[in-house]
Amino acid sequence: MNWIKMLHMLSLGLWVGSSTFFGFFTALPIIARMRELASTAGNWAGFTDEKQGVRMAGEALDVVFARYFPWQVACGVVATLTGLLLYSSPGFIQKTRIGLLGLALGLATLNLVVFAPKVHEVRLQRYDQDVEKAKLAETSFSLLHNYSLICDMVTLLCAFLALALFAWQPHPPNAK
């Protein structure tokens, strides 16, 4: 049973840690830096406007997203399966933790299967030479990206809470 607890904690820790690192210490700084670079006259990248900087950030992050959402789902599957194996005692905390894991896994899967592919597709269309097509894609991108971001933040919150609630695991009667 200890190896299941270890695997559960490891998957939750990796899930929460990688999501936190990517969201707050990778994606946001890269976007901000590319915007800053684009607004600097004579920048090394040859950007002439902020849109080019944002596009470059999107290109760089696109490579990471291709691994990020599958990683989240993999961590979520392991955390949920091991969580179910550890679900041995009745109680509000255990039920809440399993519910949070299920919700987080569902949202991560939604991002992987629905939002990420659509965001990728319309992200490229935003730079189309056809102004009307680009404008339509920009609107779709903003909406889909916001849905994906909300999904990602709620996923992170649920996984974090499930990790925190793991501290309240029931102890065997003979444990001291």
ABEGO torsion letter per residue (X at the ends): XAAAAAAAAAAAAAAAAAAAAAAAAAAAAAAAAAAAAAABBGBAAGBABAAAAAAAAAAAAAAAAAAAAAAAAAAAAAAAAAAAAABABBEAAAAAAAAAAAAAAAAAAAAAAAAAAAAAAAAAAAABABAAAAAAAAAAAAAAAAAAAAAAAAAAAAAAAAAAAAAABBBBAABX
